[in-house]
Amino acid sequence: MKKLRAERWGYDFNENPAPPPTLRQTQMALAKEGKKVLALAPGDPPAAGYPPPQWLMDAVTQAMKDGRHGYRDTRTPDLPIGIAKFEKEFSGVDYQPSDIFPVPSSTSAMVLCYLSLLDEGDEIISPEPIYQQYSFFANYFKCKMVKTESFEDDRWQPDLDAIRKAVTDKTKFIIINNPNNPSGAVYDDKTLKGLIDIAGENEIMIFSDEIYTFLTFDVPQATSVAKLAKDVPVMLSNGMSKLFNITGWGVGYLAFHDPADKMPELRKAIGLLRGYCGRVSSPVAVAAGYGYQNWKRAMEDVQPEVKDIRRRRDWTVKRIEEIEGVNMTTPEGSMFGLPDCVSAHGKVWKDDVDFLVQLMKEELINFVPGSNYYSPGHFRVGFLSSDENLEIGFNKLEKFLKRHT
Ligand SMILES: Cc1ncc(COP(=O)(O)O)c(C=O)c1O
């Protein structure tokens, strides 16, 4: 048999940290016995009952009625114009439409960045916790993901000294996710400026995944690193999945911020490769252009959901304080938090996966292990879970911990 491309590249599927087979196997075995597991770390707003705005759905129907079915419509100029308007008005970054590269998701924007920048053997630095897809693709491209520690006690801000030390002549970029999935960290301006300094000193880039930029609880919004980067090139990914509650429609973009025009060749490469990362379907692209032109309306529409998420965040922070054996740094944004379960480690469970497998078997609830995000000893909780499910889940967790520790 001929080898798979991935095998030829030496890609080690076992290194893909997600999802850990033991948890998946446990869930499948329980399903065979007719037992349903309650998932407590969801990240899909429509599946959690938050629909897209009606006016956006109407815009798709209208685009179809208007016959916007062609290749040309997938490249409608209204989409980059709308996104540039959103970025300018919301993030305060002065993008031109030509800086915006629409692709079918923010994940595709990350692939586009990797495709256009990486050579085999390159290194990418990311402060923990690391959204798993960043490392998956680094692996696939035979590049090294270099993890640096973050200060959990200081709102999960990255350790800038560690990042500075981690830079080598192979480093291509630093990748961040702000606000962060799964820690809920929102990086403050001091941190972002520190990252920009490191990138500037070493002539490397920053890739910033800002899919949760609108979802902050204690500050009005997260600062886009591009707003502070005067001459360091930044690639930013974002998309409509979370702000517009359309995770399944497939609209994302890469925004290239290079005000000093340091990397004109890279801009060309992104433009060429973008076409190979798929296209946004034509009626959706047309409606998305309209959606971004009206981003303030979307922001108003999503407020009840943001309020729900914030209420559940507050509830979870309080509830975790009552439970012995778990602690959580208060998440400031995104829809997740990352409690630790370290204190029970070594005594009862080998690691976070072992802990969660046992919890699933005994209590039929499931969280996502922190080791999926290179932060072992933790687990991800999601505030899209309903109030009722969170209450059931944390009661079960408390019972479980009391029984074992
Ligand atoms: C940090 C992060 N980046 C990217 C994505 C995916 O976004 P998209 O639907 O645009 O691919 C997610 C989805 O959960 C995410 O949590």
The ligand as a MOL file (V3000), in Angstrom:
LIG
                    3D

  0  0  0     0  0            999 V3000
M  V30 BEGIN CTAB
M  V30 COUNTS 16 16 0 0 0
M  V30 BEGIN ATOM
M  V30 1 C -9.7810 29.9570 19.6970 0
M  V30 2 C -10.5990 29.5310 18.5310 0
M  V30 3 N -10.1770 29.8250 17.3010 0
M  V30 4 C -10.8870 29.4540 16.2190 0
M  V30 5 C -12.0810 28.7560 16.3460 0
M  V30 6 C -12.8140 28.3210 15.1270 0
M  V30 7 O -13.4370 29.3530 14.4970 0
M  V30 8 P -14.0650 29.1420 13.0410 0
M  V30 9 O -15.4380 28.6090 13.2320 0
M  V30 10 O -14.0740 30.4890 12.4140 0
M  V30 11 O -13.1590 28.2000 12.3330 0
M  V30 12 C -12.5710 28.4420 17.6100 0
M  V30 13 C -13.8150 27.6890 17.7600 0
M  V30 14 O -14.2270 27.2280 18.7730 0
M  V30 15 C -11.8090 28.8420 18.7310 0
M  V30 16 O -12.2310 28.5470 19.9670 0
M  V30 END ATOM
M  V30 BEGIN BOND
M  V30 1 1 1 2
M  V30 2 1 2 3
M  V30 3 2 2 15
M  V30 4 2 3 4
M  V30 5 1 4 5
M  V30 6 1 5 6
M  V30 7 2 5 12
M  V30 8 1 6 7
M  V30 9 1 7 8
M  V30 10 2 8 9
M  V30 11 1 8 10
M  V30 12 1 8 11
M  V30 13 1 12 13
M  V30 14 1 12 15
M  V30 15 2 13 14
M  V30 16 1 15 16
M  V30 END BOND
M  V30 END CTAB
M  END
